[in-house]
Amino acid sequence: MRVTIEPTVSADAYWVNSKEVYQDSNGKWIAREELTAAEVTAFKRYMGGHLKIAK
């Protein structure tokens, strides 16, 4: 599955296959819609580390 990641206008949010993922005030990454396993893996690689992504 191809995963596309694009930054949004905000510095603390990204589009992952048209699903918004943003960083909250506590530094957690929150996905507005559930991400697939492939999307989570790709986003973690894109961000350069091990991230916890909340739903």
Number of C-alpha atoms within 10 A of each C-alpha: 6 7 14 13 17 12 14 13 8 8 9 14 18 21 16 19 13 12 16 19 25 22 16 11 8 6 10 13 19 17 20 12 12 15 19 11 9 12 19 18 15 17 23 15 12 10 9 9 10 10 14 12 17 15 11
